[in-house]
Amino acid sequence: MTATRLRPFGTTIFAEFSALAARTGAINLGQGFPDTDGPPEIIDAAIAALRSGRANQYAPAAGVPELRAAIAAHQHRRYGLDVDPDDGVQVTFGATEAIAATMLGLLEPGDEVLALEPYYDSYAATTAMAGASLRLVALRPPEFVLDADELARAAAGERVRMLLLNSPHNPTGRVLDAGELAAIARVCVEHDLVAVTDEVYEHLVYDGEHIPLATLPGMAQRTLTISSAGKSFSFTGWKIGWCSGPPELVAAVAAAKQFLSFAGGTPLQRAVAAGLDDAERHVAPLRATLHSARDRLCAGLRAAGYEVCVPQGGYFANADLAPLGIEDADAWCRALPGRAGVVAIPASAFYAGADTARSLVRFAFCKRPEVIDEAVERLAAIAR
Ligand SMILES: Cc1ncc(COP(=O)(O)O)c(C=O)c1O
């Protein structure tokens, strides 16, 4: 019964593999969610908002004023970006809804969206919902560096209207550098593209620096910047996200978003506003914890014989199974809960062509040290 345009996408791999973890009791290094809570102060702010008697009804469609002000202030303080808290911010149900509303609000049927491959799975599905499609530019293992010539060639396509960038990048963990971003900005200006950036891992960078594309010359007026509280504060279940940018782009997102979920999560929006006002203090310990979790997982996998691509940011590290003589990571991941009591995601889920990156596996390291150690021990046992 599912509509033709959604049929190719099935159930997301994350839901499928998290269900597998729950069914088998395996350690879940698949879906990217932390196994510890975010800052207690932000939880207290949510409880206070719930009990305030002023936060349990619909929020304004754009989001509660405190959160819009906090987002604009954060963009200015951290990146020097000028965002209008009234016309330049739209709060959404996670970055996921911001991405969907962006595609539905800005694209025409037949449009193409330039995106990096591998890519977060909702990009292809939401683009398809808008009757548009992705035009992909590869980030190749093990370094996952952008090839500026390949990007320029892809951007010359007649139907390309938008560029969708995700940095820090899921699933590779690449944090694009100033040179790569300059190449991206160049093609956006040259071909008059709208740029949409998914920056949900903006605070979780361990090597390098996160530079929002909107800060590059000529980009602020054409860039819609998406982020969310899920990864920055370890509240992935709250689903408070947002986008910010020029009013005409934000208005297009709002036009679609109002008919998707209208507005909700009012008390959580208020709590996230309090969190964002003090984002650097809240995020610094999380970043340090994740940095050491990254090192722990990568060192452990390496010692066990896996070839690891060390990520610069985000929640995930990729390992290549080919040196272990394994070419089909999808089959390996499906058997892994039974063999080793661990769940991981085949990286092929993030590629349009099933044959690409067939031997790559993505592991989440946003887990407690003892969980990572146990998972690594189990993965070592089957690699021997
Ligand atoms: C690159 C990327 N974008 C968006 C999302 C979704 O964010 P949210 O949970 O805020 O909807 C995720 C979650 O894993 C992600 O990795």
The ligand as a Gaussian input file, in Angstrom:
#p B3LYP/6-31G(d) Opt

LIG

0 1
 C       23.435000      13.781000      10.310000
 C       22.190000      13.723000      11.108000
 N       21.209000      14.592000      10.847000
 C       20.053000      14.574000      11.535000
 C       19.834000      13.659000      12.539000
 C       18.522000      13.673000      13.259000
 O       18.534000      14.592000      14.292000
 P       17.310000      14.706000      15.310000
 O       17.408000      13.554000      16.252000
 O       17.499000      16.021000      15.961000
 O       16.050000      14.640000      14.510000
 C       20.823000      12.731000      12.844000
 C       20.591000      11.728000      13.894000
 O       21.264000      10.736000      13.981000
 C       22.029000      12.763000      12.113000
 O       23.016000      11.906000      12.370000

